Structures are given as C-alpha cells and as structure tokens.
Amino acid sequence: MATIDQQFVEYIVKTLVNNPDKVVVEREIDERGVLLSLSVDPEDVGRVIGKRGATAQSIRTLLRVLGTKNGARYNLKVVNTDEDEGGYRAERGNGTAETRADAEAVGELRADEEDGAAPMDGGESENELAEKTRAELADLDDLDI
C-alpha cells in the first residue's frame, strides 16, 4: 500500500503527464530522510521536469510543506527509465552518474539539444546558469525542515 507522500506525488504527476498509467513512485528511507524516486514514461520526463526544472522544483516545494506537516524531510528524484534506448548519463566530478532529466534540471543541457526545441536565451551563459542553480539547490539542501 502506498503511503500518503507517494500518493501525493502520484496524484500531482498523473495530472501533468500524457501516460499516467506509467507513473511509479518508489520510497526509501535513510539518514537524510525520505527519498521518493519518480519514474515516468520517457516522453513525459520533460513535462515533469518543466522549463529549467521549474515543475520539478515546485513538486519538491510541495513535498517540503508535506514534510513540515508530517515531521519528515523529503527529497524527490526523477529517474530516467529509458536508458536502454540511449538515455543520457552525465558523469559528475564527484563520480556519480545522473540521468538526463537531472542534468536538464540543473541547466547543463541546452534546450536545443532536445528534440528540436528552441535554444535557451536568457542573458546568462549556460555555465553561469548552471552554477547559480547548483548554489540554489545547495541552499535548499541545507534547510532543516
């Protein structure tokens, strides 16, 4: 049986995607709190991540609110389940591999590298945007909620 946090994320994500039957939320508990791993159909990953990671960040914010109410710390990880069909994996300096969706969320991939999307232009270079996003994510990780 799914817990309230899993049901919450499933409900939100199923309303966003074209293939709601392929939404799967797995739950793990460790010393850092509760990790919810979200798997969706490969065609829906962009919808869940959103432009520059805005949708995923909004879901994480809602999870923090739920965590405050339940006295738990939640983290959300969007998992790319399409790795057999050329899924992207970016090696990081710390030796961990991340999915294409995670790389997009921190601004490492340009929008024009996706399927015919228009290139990003917001006045900031990609490296500046990536560094700014990393700093913001690090600040969020330091919050004790």
Steps between C-alpha positions, in 0.01 A plus 500: 500500500631843406568754772344847502817657357510253210130554430553877512780496241315249281189716498691814400709331232213300350314825433804635310595210272351340188558144628379496862499120514882500473555722806680310778614648832741294710580591859825452695589619849857574607688730738426802278124445502253359250607464137222473245618371161262594221490301176288614206469416132803639310277729295368658823833572670511853357152575633600391850829691499356814338683793351834537680378255765218723620232229519723252683605774741136587565423137582800495737369816669160339554676194644686725746163636616372143545824419685448790737152373578618140546831576671709344221753618244412407141713489188371431148710335230373474142633174357549447127373149424594517131875439532498196271388721213786747520411671826743777592734462796730782601805414708556752778827603656409311818467175304122457515292460187175687454218463253426737214207640695724591795754660266221705339374607841833662586531660158787292365326419174400768258138494396599465133663163578156358561272389220498813285432743783602863470833606654508666842547871517464679826802726511704258711750253363427134560789467746382799704147361506624154602714644781213717623263203499752279684541769765123530543462122530782486755324769705179295491686186613628689805148577621390295799127470471 
